[in-house]
């Protein structure tokens, strides 16, 4: 998962959670992307959700 055309935002935060609400990934850099792993181990397939924050200034 990698956002496109977000370079113009000054603030950015992406958080990915598993189905139980455990945080799997956080990034403050729009160039980062989640590779489906957590602490170097592949995550279980299934439902994941994300929160993307890009407030306008």
PQR file with spaces between the fields and no chain letter, atoms N, CA, C, O and H, PARSE charges and radii, in Angstrom:
ATOM       1  N    UNK     1       0.849   -1.148    0.000 -0.4000 1.5000
ATOM       2  CA   UNK     1       0.000    0.000    0.000 -0.0000 2.0000
ATOM       3  C    UNK     1       0.906    1.225    0.000  0.5500 1.7000
ATOM       4  O    UNK     1       1.723    1.397    0.905 -0.5500 1.4000
ATOM       5  N    UNK     2       0.766    2.060   -0.994 -0.4000 1.5000
ATOM       6  CA   UNK     2       1.571    3.273   -1.069 -0.0000 2.0000
ATOM       7  C    UNK     2       0.718    4.389   -1.646  0.5500 1.7000
ATOM       8  O    UNK     2       0.227    4.282   -2.770 -0.5500 1.4000
ATOM       9  H    UNK     2       0.103    1.920   -1.729  0.4000 1.0000
ATOM      10  N    UNK     3       0.536    5.473   -0.874 -0.4000 1.5000
ATOM      11  CA   UNK     3      -0.273    6.580   -1.393 -0.0000 2.0000
ATOM      12  C    UNK     3       0.386    7.255   -2.582  0.5500 1.7000
ATOM      13  O    UNK     3       1.611    7.266   -2.709 -0.5500 1.4000
ATOM      14  H    UNK     3       0.934    5.560    0.039  0.4000 1.0000
ATOM      15  N    UNK     4      -0.437    7.813   -3.443 -0.4000 1.5000
ATOM      16  CA   UNK     4       0.058    8.485   -4.638 -0.0000 2.0000
ATOM      17  C    UNK     4      -0.360    9.955   -4.574  0.5500 1.7000
ATOM      18  O    UNK     4      -1.444   10.285   -4.092 -0.5500 1.4000
ATOM      19  H    UNK     4      -1.432    7.804   -3.340  0.4000 1.0000
ATOM      20  N    UNK     5       0.507   10.820   -5.062 -0.4000 1.5000
ATOM      21  CA   UNK     5       0.218   12.256   -5.158 -0.0000 2.0000
ATOM      22  C    UNK     5      -0.021   12.904   -3.792  0.5500 1.7000
ATOM      23  O    UNK     5      -0.901   13.755   -3.658 -0.5500 1.4000
ATOM      24  H    UNK     5       1.387   10.552   -5.454  0.4000 1.0000
ATOM      25  N    UNK     6       0.754   12.506   -2.779 -0.4000 1.5000
ATOM      26  CA   UNK     6       0.618   13.094   -1.446 -0.0000 2.0000
ATOM      27  C    UNK     6       1.786   14.001   -1.119  0.5500 1.7000
ATOM      28  O    UNK     6       1.881   14.500    0.002 -0.5500 1.4000
ATOM      29  H    UNK     6       1.468   11.815   -2.888  0.4000 1.0000
ATOM      30  N    UNK     7       2.670   14.225   -2.065 -0.4000 1.5000
ATOM      31  CA   UNK     7       3.891   14.979   -1.806 -0.0000 2.0000
ATOM      32  C    UNK     7       3.626   16.423   -1.382  0.5500 1.7000
ATOM      33  O    UNK     7       4.498   17.053   -0.784 -0.5500 1.4000
ATOM      34  H    UNK     7       2.593   13.820   -2.976  0.4000 1.0000
ATOM      35  N    UNK     8       2.453   16.954   -1.677 -0.4000 1.5000
ATOM      36  CA   UNK     8       2.204   18.353   -1.344 -0.0000 2.0000
ATOM      37  C    UNK     8       1.730   18.552    0.098  0.5500 1.7000
ATOM      38  O    UNK     8       1.595   19.692    0.543 -0.5500 1.4000
ATOM      39  H    UNK     8       1.745   16.443   -2.163  0.4000 1.0000
ATOM      40  N    UNK     9       1.480   17.486    0.821 -0.4000 1.5000
ATOM      41  CA   UNK     9       1.055   17.604    2.207 -0.0000 2.0000
ATOM      42  C    UNK     9       2.271   17.716    3.110  0.5500 1.7000
ATOM      43  O    UNK     9       3.239   16.971    2.960 -0.5500 1.4000
ATOM      44  H    UNK     9       1.590   16.560    0.459  0.4000 1.0000
ATOM      45  N    UNK    10       2.213   18.659    4.057 -0.4000 1.5000
ATOM      46  CA   UNK    10       3.333   18.881    4.964 -0.0000 2.0000
ATOM      47  C    UNK    10       3.320   17.902    6.130  0.5500 1.7000
ATOM      48  O    UNK    10       4.377   17.573    6.669 -0.5500 1.4000
ATOM      49  H    UNK    10       1.426   19.264    4.179  0.4000 1.0000
ATOM      50  N    UNK    11       2.148   17.436    6.525 -0.4000 1.5000
ATOM      51  CA   UNK    11       2.026   16.464    7.601 -0.0000 2.0000
ATOM      52  C    UNK    11       1.344   15.223    7.059  0.5500 1.7000
ATOM      53  O    UNK    11       0.435   15.310    6.233 -0.5500 1.4000
ATOM      54  H    UNK    11       1.290   17.704    6.087  0.4000 1.0000
ATOM      55  N    UNK    12       1.796   14.057    7.536 -0.4000 1.5000
ATOM      56  CA   UNK    12       1.291   12.796    7.017 -0.0000 2.0000
ATOM      57  C    UNK    12       1.495   11.733    8.086  0.5500 1.7000
ATOM      58  O    UNK    12       2.548   11.686    8.720 -0.5500 1.4000
ATOM      59  H    UNK    12       2.534   13.987    8.207  0.4000 1.0000
ATOM      60  N    UNK    13       0.501   10.883    8.289 -0.4000 1.5000
ATOM      61  CA   UNK    13       0.668    9.731    9.175 -0.0000 2.0000
ATOM      62  C    UNK    13      -0.202    8.594    8.660  0.5500 1.7000
ATOM      63  O    UNK    13      -1.397    8.770    8.422 -0.5500 1.4000
ATOM      64  H    UNK    13      -0.355   10.921    7.774  0.4000 1.0000
ATOM      65  N    UNK    14       0.404    7.434    8.490 -0.4000 1.5000
ATOM      66  CA   UNK    14      -0.303    6.224    8.092 -0.0000 2.0000
ATOM      67  C    UNK    14      -0.123    5.194    9.191  0.5500 1.7000
ATOM      68  O    UNK    14       0.999    4.900    9.604 -0.5500 1.4000
ATOM      69  H    UNK    14       1.374    7.291    8.682  0.4000 1.0000
ATOM      70  N    UNK    15      -1.240    4.644    9.663 -0.4000 1.5000
ATOM      71  CA   UNK    15      -1.206    3.584   10.663 -0.0000 2.0000
ATOM      72  C    UNK    15      -2.016    2.409   10.129  0.5500 1.7000
ATOM      73  O    UNK    15      -3.131    2.590    9.638 -0.5500 1.4000
ATOM      74  H    UNK    15      -2.151    4.883    9.328  0.4000 1.0000
ATOM      75  N    UNK    16      -1.451    1.196   10.224 -0.4000 1.5000
ATOM      76  CA   UNK    16      -2.134   -0.017    9.786 -0.0000 2.0000
ATOM      77  C    UNK    16      -2.352   -0.902   11.012  0.5500 1.7000
ATOM      78  O    UNK    16      -1.431   -1.134   11.794 -0.5500 1.4000
ATOM      79  H    UNK    16      -0.546    1.049   10.622  0.4000 1.0000
ATOM      80  N    UNK    17      -3.581   -1.391   11.168 -0.4000 1.5000
ATOM      81  CA   UNK    17      -3.965   -2.230   12.308 -0.0000 2.0000
ATOM      82  C    UNK    17      -4.453   -3.584   11.812  0.5500 1.7000
ATOM      83  O    UNK    17      -4.949   -3.707   10.692 -0.5500 1.4000
ATOM      84  H    UNK    17      -4.329   -1.203   10.532  0.4000 1.0000
ATOM      85  N    UNK    18      -4.305   -4.609   12.671 -0.4000 1.5000
ATOM      86  CA   UNK    18      -4.859   -5.913   12.328 -0.0000 2.0000
ATOM      87  C    UNK    18      -6.314   -5.987   12.784  0.5500 1.7000
ATOM      88  O    UNK    18      -6.857   -5.015   13.309 -0.5500 1.4000
ATOM      89  H    UNK    18      -3.902   -4.509   13.581  0.4000 1.0000
ATOM      90  N    UNK    19      -6.933   -7.128   12.584 -0.4000 1.5000
ATOM      91  CA   UNK    19      -8.364   -7.280   12.892 -0.0000 2.0000
ATOM      92  C    UNK    19      -8.686   -7.121   14.377  0.5500 1.7000
ATOM      93  O    UNK    19      -9.835   -6.867   14.739 -0.5500 1.4000
ATOM      94  H    UNK    19      -6.493   -7.918   12.157  0.4000 1.0000
ATOM      95  N    UNK    20      -7.677   -7.270   15.237 -0.4000 1.5000
ATOM      96  CA   UNK    20      -7.872   -7.131   16.679 -0.0000 2.0000
ATOM      97  C    UNK    20      -7.497   -5.736   17.177  0.5500 1.7000
ATOM      98  O    UNK    20      -7.525   -5.479   18.381 -0.5500 1.4000
ATOM      99  H    UNK    20      -6.743   -7.477   14.943  0.4000 1.0000
ATOM     100  N    UNK    21      -7.151   -4.846   16.269 -0.4000 1.5000
ATOM     101  CA   UNK    21      -6.831   -3.480   16.642 -0.0000 2.0000
ATOM     102  C    UNK    21      -5.392   -3.264   17.067  0.5500 1.7000
ATOM     103  O    UNK    21      -5.057   -2.214   17.616 -0.5500 1.4000
ATOM     104  H    UNK    21      -7.128   -5.055   15.291  0.4000 1.0000
ATOM     105  N    UNK    22      -4.536   -4.250   16.817 -0.4000 1.5000
ATOM     106  CA   UNK    22      -3.118   -4.094   17.149 -0.0000 2.0000
ATOM     107  C    UNK    22      -2.415   -3.341   16.028  0.5500 1.7000
ATOM     108  O    UNK    22      -2.606   -3.633   14.847 -0.5500 1.4000
ATOM     109  H    UNK    22      -4.809   -5.103   16.371  0.4000 1.0000
ATOM     110  N    UNK    23      -1.604   -2.376   16.416 -0.4000 1.5000
ATOM     111  CA   UNK    23      -0.869   -1.568   15.447 -0.0000 2.0000
ATOM     112  C    UNK    23       0.220   -2.406   14.787  0.5500 1.7000
ATOM     113  O    UNK    23       1.069   -2.975   15.474 -0.5500 1.4000
ATOM     114  H    UNK    23      -1.448   -2.139   17.374  0.4000 1.0000
ATOM     115  N    UNK    24       0.198   -2.485   13.460 -0.4000 1.5000
ATOM     116  CA   UNK    24       1.166   -3.270   12.703 -0.0000 2.0000
ATOM     117  C    UNK    24       2.227   -2.407   12.036  0.5500 1.7000
ATOM     118  O    UNK    24       3.349   -2.860   11.812 -0.5500 1.4000
ATOM     119  H    UNK    24      -0.491   -2.023   12.903  0.4000 1.0000
ATOM     120  N    UNK    25       1.874   -1.158   11.718 -0.4000 1.5000
ATOM     121  CA   UNK    25       2.781   -0.303   10.954 -0.0000 2.0000
ATOM     122  C    UNK    25       2.404    1.153   11.175  0.5500 1.7000
ATOM     123  O    UNK    25       1.224    1.497   11.231 -0.5500 1.4000
ATOM     124  H    UNK    25       0.963   -0.789   11.900  0.4000 1.0000
ATOM     125  N    UNK    26       3.410    1.998   11.300 -0.4000 1.5000
ATOM     126  CA   UNK    26       3.220    3.448   11.365 -0.0000 2.0000
ATOM     127  C    UNK    26       4.274    4.114   10.502  0.5500 1.7000
ATOM     128  O    UNK    26       5.434    3.702   10.504 -0.5500 1.4000
ATOM     129  H    UNK    26       4.369    1.718   11.255  0.4000 1.0000
ATOM     130  N    UNK    27       3.878    5.139    9.767 -0.4000 1.5000
ATOM     131  CA   UNK    27       4.835    5.907    8.975 -0.0000 2.0000
ATOM     132  C    UNK    27       4.440    7.373    8.988  0.5500 1.7000
ATOM     133  O    UNK    27       3.261    7.724    8.945 -0.5500 1.4000
ATOM     134  H    UNK    27       2.936    5.474    9.765  0.4000 1.0000
ATOM     135  N    UNK    28       5.459    8.213    9.048 -0.4000 1.5000
ATOM     136  CA   UNK    28       5.272    9.662    8.921 -0.0000 2.0000
ATOM     137  C    UNK    28       5.876   10.162    7.609  0.5500 1.7000
ATOM     138  O    UNK    28       5.949   11.367    7.367 -0.5500 1.4000
ATOM     139  H    UNK    28       6.416    7.928    9.083  0.4000 1.0000
ATOM     140  N    UNK    29       6.303    9.231    6.774 -0.4000 1.5000
ATOM     141  CA   UNK    29       6.956    9.552    5.505 -0.0000 2.0000
ATOM     142  C    UNK    29       6.093    9.040    4.362  0.5500 1.7000
ATOM     143  O    UNK    29       5.849    7.837    4.264 -0.5500 1.4000
ATOM     144  H    UNK    29       6.244    8.252    6.970  0.4000 1.0000
ATOM     145  N    UNK    30       5.634    9.924    3.507 -0.4000 1.5000
ATOM     146  CA   UNK    30       4.752    9.544    2.401 -0.0000 2.0000
ATOM     147  C    UNK    30       5.427    8.571    1.429  0.5500 1.7000
ATOM     148  O    UNK    30       4.740    7.892    0.665 -0.5500 1.4000
ATOM     149  H    UNK    30       5.832   10.901    3.587  0.4000 1.0000
ATOM     150  N    UNK    31       6.739    8.496    1.447 -0.4000 1.5000
ATOM     151  CA   UNK    31       7.460    7.586    0.557 -0.0000 2.0000
ATOM     152  C    UNK    31       7.514    6.152    1.087  0.5500 1.7000
ATOM     153  O    UNK    31       7.859    5.234    0.342 -0.5500 1.4000
ATOM     154  H    UNK    31       7.297    9.047    2.067  0.4000 1.0000
ATOM     155  N    UNK    32       7.177    5.947    2.366 -0.4000 1.5000
ATOM     156  CA   UNK    32       7.176    4.602    2.948 -0.0000 2.0000
ATOM     157  C    UNK    32       5.918    3.859    2.539  0.5500 1.7000
ATOM     158  O    UNK    32       4.882    4.469    2.270 -0.5500 1.4000
ATOM     159  H    UNK    32       6.897    6.692    2.971  0.4000 1.0000
ATOM     160  N    UNK    33       6.014    2.549    2.496 -0.4000 1.5000
ATOM     161  CA   UNK    33       4.837    1.726    2.235 -0.0000 2.0000
ATOM     162  C    UNK    33       4.892    0.492    3.136  0.5500 1.7000
ATOM     163  O    UNK    33       5.972    0.053    3.531 -0.5500 1.4000
ATOM     164  H    UNK    33       6.855    2.054    2.714  0.4000 1.0000
ATOM     165  N    UNK    34       3.735   -0.056    3.455 -0.4000 1.5000
ATOM     166  CA   UNK    34       3.651   -1.247    4.291 -0.0000 2.0000
ATOM     167  C    UNK    34       3.811   -2.476    3.418  0.5500 1.7000
ATOM     168  O    UNK    34       3.143   -2.602    2.392 -0.5500 1.4000
ATOM     169  H    UNK    34       2.858    0.301    3.135  0.4000 1.0000
ATOM     170  N    UNK    35       4.689   -3.381    3.817 -0.4000 1.5000
ATOM     171  CA   UNK    35       4.961   -4.578    3.022 -0.0000 2.0000
ATOM     172  C    UNK    35       4.229   -5.815    3.529  0.5500 1.7000
ATOM     173  O    UNK    35       4.504   -6.922    3.066 -0.5500 1.4000
ATOM     174  H    UNK    35       5.232   -3.279    4.651  0.4000 1.0000
ATOM     175  N    UNK    36       3.307   -5.649    4.466 -0.4000 1.5000
ATOM     176  CA   UNK    36       2.529   -6.780    4.966 -0.0000 2.0000
ATOM     177  C    UNK    36       3.213   -7.555    6.074  0.5500 1.7000
ATOM     178  O    UNK    36       2.789   -8.660    6.414 -0.5500 1.4000
ATOM     179  H    UNK    36       3.083   -4.750    4.842  0.4000 1.0000
ATOM     180  N    UNK    37       4.278   -6.982    6.646 -0.4000 1.5000
ATOM     181  CA   UNK    37       4.975   -7.658    7.735 -0.0000 2.0000
ATOM     182  C    UNK    37       4.884   -6.833    9.015  0.5500 1.7000
ATOM     183  O    UNK    37       4.568   -5.644    8.996 -0.5500 1.4000
ATOM     184  H    UNK    37       4.622   -6.085    6.370  0.4000 1.0000
ATOM     185  N    UNK    38       5.173   -7.507   10.128 -0.4000 1.5000
ATOM     186  CA   UNK    38       5.244   -6.847   11.438 -0.0000 2.0000
ATOM     187  C    UNK    38       6.429   -7.448   12.178  0.5500 1.7000
ATOM     188  O    UNK    38       6.473   -8.655   12.417 -0.5500 1.4000
ATOM     189  H    UNK    38       5.430   -8.474   10.144  0.4000 1.0000
ATOM     190  N    UNK    39       7.384   -6.607   12.538 -0.4000 1.5000
ATOM     191  CA   UNK    39       8.622   -7.046   13.198 -0.0000 2.0000
ATOM     192  C    UNK    39       9.334   -8.125   12.382  0.5500 1.7000
ATOM     193  O    UNK    39       9.882   -9.081   12.931 -0.5500 1.4000
ATOM     194  H    UNK    39       7.348   -5.626   12.343  0.4000 1.0000
ATOM     195  N    UNK    40       9.312   -7.949   11.058 -0.4000 1.5000
ATOM     196  CA   UNK    40      10.022   -8.841   10.157 -0.0000 2.0000
ATOM     197  C    UNK    40       9.306  -10.131    9.806  0.5500 1.7000
ATOM     198  O    UNK    40       9.839  -10.941    9.047 -0.5500 1.4000
ATOM     199  H    UNK    40       8.867   -7.172   10.613  0.4000 1.0000
ATOM     200  N    UNK    41       8.113  -10.341   10.339 -0.4000 1.5000
ATOM     201  CA   UNK    41       7.351  -11.560   10.071 -0.0000 2.0000
ATOM     202  C    UNK    41       6.103  -11.227    9.256  0.5500 1.7000
ATOM     203  O    UNK    41       5.465  -10.201    9.494 -0.5500 1.4000
ATOM     204  H    UNK    41       7.680   -9.684   10.955  0.4000 1.0000
ATOM     205  N    UNK    42       5.748  -12.092    8.290 -0.4000 1.5000
ATOM     206  CA   UNK    42       4.532  -11.843    7.510 -0.0000 2.0000
ATOM     207  C    UNK    42       3.299  -11.838    8.414  0.5500 1.7000
ATOM     208  O    UNK    42       3.180  -12.667    9.316 -0.5500 1.4000
ATOM     209  H    UNK    42       6.266  -12.925    8.097  0.4000 1.0000
ATOM     210  N    UNK    43       2.399  -10.916    8.170 -0.4000 1.5000
ATOM     211  CA   UNK    43       1.145  -10.863    8.923 -0.0000 2.0000
ATOM     212  C    UNK    43       0.168  -11.885    8.358  0.5500 1.7000
ATOM     213  O    UNK    43       0.237  -12.248    7.184 -0.5500 1.4000
ATOM     214  H    UNK    43       2.496  -10.243    7.438  0.4000 1.0000
ATOM     215  N    UNK    44      -0.743  -12.342    9.215 -0.4000 1.5000
ATOM     216  CA   UNK    44      -1.788  -13.248    8.752 -0.0000 2.0000
ATOM     217  C    UNK    44      -2.645  -12.551    7.709  0.5500 1.7000
ATOM     218  O    UNK    44      -2.899  -11.349    7.790 -0.5500 1.4000
ATOM     219  H    UNK    44      -0.799  -12.047   10.169  0.4000 1.0000
ATOM     220  N    UNK    45      -3.083  -13.325    6.734 -0.4000 1.5000
ATOM     221  CA   UNK    45      -4.006  -12.766    5.758 -0.0000 2.0000
ATOM     222  C    UNK    45      -5.347  -12.565    6.430  0.5500 1.7000
ATOM     223  O    UNK    45      -5.736  -13.338    7.306 -0.5500 1.4000
ATOM     224  H    UNK    45      -2.877  -14.302    6.669  0.4000 1.0000
ATOM     225  N    UNK    46      -6.037  -11.547    6.027 -0.4000 1.5000
ATOM     226  CA   UNK    46      -7.340  -11.264    6.603 -0.0000 2.0000
ATOM     227  C    UNK    46      -7.603   -9.781    6.618  0.5500 1.7000
ATOM     228  O    UNK    46      -6.992   -9.013    5.875 -0.5500 1.4000
ATOM     229  H    UNK    46      -5.721  -10.919    5.316  0.4000 1.0000
ATOM     230  N    UNK    47      -8.509   -9.395    7.464 -0.4000 1.5000
ATOM     231  CA   UNK    47      -8.955   -8.008    7.543 -0.0000 2.0000
ATOM     232  C    UNK    47      -7.907   -7.140    8.227  0.5500 1.7000
ATOM     233  O    UNK    47      -7.478   -7.440    9.341 -0.5500 1.4000
ATOM     234  H    UNK    47      -9.005  -10.019    8.068  0.4000 1.0000
ATOM     235  N    UNK    48      -7.500   -6.079    7.568 -0.4000 1.5000
ATOM     236  CA   UNK    48      -6.648   -5.040    8.147 -0.0000 2.0000
ATOM     237  C    UNK    48      -7.308   -3.710    7.827  0.5500 1.7000
ATOM     238  O    UNK    48      -7.992   -3.569    6.814 -0.5500 1.4000
ATOM     239  H    UNK    48      -7.849   -5.835    6.663  0.4000 1.0000
ATOM     240  N    UNK    49      -7.096   -2.751    8.692 -0.4000 1.5000
ATOM     241  CA   UNK    49      -7.619   -1.422    8.389 -0.0000 2.0000
ATOM     242  C    UNK    49      -6.531   -0.398    8.629  0.5500 1.7000
ATOM     243  O    UNK    49      -5.550   -0.658    9.326 -0.5500 1.4000
ATOM     244  H    UNK    49      -6.540   -2.866    9.515  0.4000 1.0000
ATOM     245  N    UNK    50      -6.719    0.766    8.042 -0.4000 1.5000
ATOM     246  CA   UNK    50      -5.702    1.802    8.172 -0.0000 2.0000
ATOM     247  C    UNK    50      -6.351    3.138    8.497  0.5500 1.7000
ATOM     248  O    UNK    50      -7.526    3.376    8.221 -0.5500 1.4000
ATOM     249  H    UNK    50      -7.515    0.977    7.476  0.4000 1.0000
ATOM     250  N    UNK    51      -5.536    3.996    9.094 -0.4000 1.5000
ATOM     251  CA   UNK    51      -5.911    5.382    9.347 -0.0000 2.0000
ATOM     252  C    UNK    51      -4.859    6.238    8.664  0.5500 1.7000
ATOM     253  O    UNK    51      -3.669    6.126    8.956 -0.5500 1.4000
ATOM     254  H    UNK    51      -4.581    3.802    9.318  0.4000 1.0000
ATOM     255  N    UNK    52      -5.297    7.077    7.771 -0.4000 1.5000
ATOM     256  CA   UNK    52      -4.415    7.982    7.048 -0.0000 2.0000
ATOM     257  C    UNK    52      -4.777    9.404    7.449  0.5500 1.7000
ATOM     258  O    UNK    52      -5.901    9.854    7.225 -0.5500 1.4000
ATOM     259  H    UNK    52      -6.264    7.168    7.534  0.4000 1.0000
ATOM     260  N    UNK    53      -3.816   10.109    8.045 -0.4000 1.5000
ATOM     261  CA   UNK    53      -4.036   11.492    8.481 -0.0000 2.0000
ATOM     262  C    UNK    53      -3.157   12.418    7.665  0.5500 1.7000
ATOM     263  O    UNK    53      -1.935   12.267    7.635 -0.5500 1.4000
ATOM     264  H    UNK    53      -2.903    9.744    8.226  0.4000 1.0000
ATOM     265  N    UNK    54      -3.788   13.377    7.002 -0.4000 1.5000
ATOM     266  CA   UNK    54      -3.070   14.374    6.211 -0.0000 2.0000
ATOM     267  C    UNK    54      -3.769   15.712    6.409  0.5500 1.7000
ATOM     268  O    UNK    54      -4.463   16.189    5.511 -0.5500 1.4000
ATOM     269  H    UNK    54      -4.780   13.499    7.027  0.4000 1.0000
ATOM     270  N    UNK    55      -3.589   16.325    7.591 -0.4000 1.5000
ATOM     271  CA   UNK    55      -4.283   17.589    7.846 -0.0000 2.0000
ATOM     272  C    UNK    55      -3.771   18.711    6.955  0.5500 1.7000
ATOM     273  O    UNK    55      -2.582   18.787    6.644 -0.5500 1.4000
ATOM     274  H    UNK    55      -3.026   15.938    8.321  0.4000 1.0000
ATOM     275  N    UNK    56      -4.671   19.562    6.561 -0.4000 1.5000
ATOM     276  CA   UNK    56      -4.289   20.733    5.767 -0.0000 2.0000
ATOM     277  C    UNK    56      -3.863   21.848    6.709  0.5500 1.7000
ATOM     278  O    UNK    56      -4.438   22.023    7.783 -0.5500 1.4000
ATOM     279  H    UNK    56      -5.636   19.500    6.813  0.4000 1.0000
ATOM     280  N    UNK    57      -2.863   22.590    6.301 -0.4000 1.5000
ATOM     281  CA   UNK    57      -2.388   23.717    7.109 -0.0000 2.0000
ATOM     282  C    UNK    57      -2.728   25.003    6.391  0.5500 1.7000
ATOM     283  O    UNK    57      -2.422   26.086    6.888 -0.5500 1.4000
ATOM     284  H    UNK    57      -2.396   22.448    5.428  0.4000 1.0000
